[in-house]
Amino acid sequence: MPSIVGNVKIISVGSSSVVHFGDSVIISPNSSSKTFAGAGSFNTGDFPRIYNAYSTTVTNDSDLIENNASGGII
């Protein structure tokens, strides 16, 4: 159904957000990310006790494509 849209001011659009005016069948935003973290990085709770004698985070990755959010082949 056609509509008339008045003045619109868009301040910011994030990486996985959608701005759409008009008719559509499917809107499917995609986003992907990769997180590197060492031992004890994602602990939650009131009194966590972490005992790590040695911690290392390996960021070397030989893969060319991890999460292809666009769905195409690179």
N, C-alpha and C positions, 0 to 999 in steps of 0.2 A: 504494500500500500504506500503510495508516494506521500511524502510529508514535506513541510516547509520548515527549515531549520533557521533560526535567527542567528544573531551574533554568537560566536563560540570562541573562547580563549582557552587554549591548551597550554598549560605551564610546563608540564613534564610528562614524558611517556617512557615507562620502564622497558626493560628488555623483553619481558614476557607479557606485556599488556597489549590491548587492542583498542584502537579508536576507529569507530565505524559509524557511517551515516548512510542510510538507505537500506535496500533489501539485501538479504543474504540467506543462503541455505545453511552453511556451516562456517563457524569461526573457530579455529583451533590454534591458539598460540603455543609456541614451543620454546623451551629454554633448557639449556644444559650447563653444567658447571663441574669443576673438578676441585676437590679439596685435599690438601696435604696437611697432615697434623701428626705431631709426635705423641709419644706415650703420655697419657694423662691429660690430653687436650680436651676431651669431650666429657669429662667427669661431671656429674651433677649430684646435688645433695647438700646437706647442711655441713657435714664434717667429713669430707673425703680424705682418705689416707692413701697416698700413692707412694710406693717404694720402687723406684727405678734406678738401678745401679748405672745403667748405660742406655741411652735412648738416641736413636737416629731416625731421621725421616728421609727416605730415598725418593728423590723427585726425578730421577732419570727414568724416562719412559720411551721405549722404542716404537710404540704404536703410532701410526700416522693419524688415525681417526679414532677418537674415543666415543663421544656421544654426538652423532650427527643429527642436530635438531632440525635441519632443513629437510631431511628425508632423501636427499639426493646422493649420488655417488660422486666423490671427489677423486 
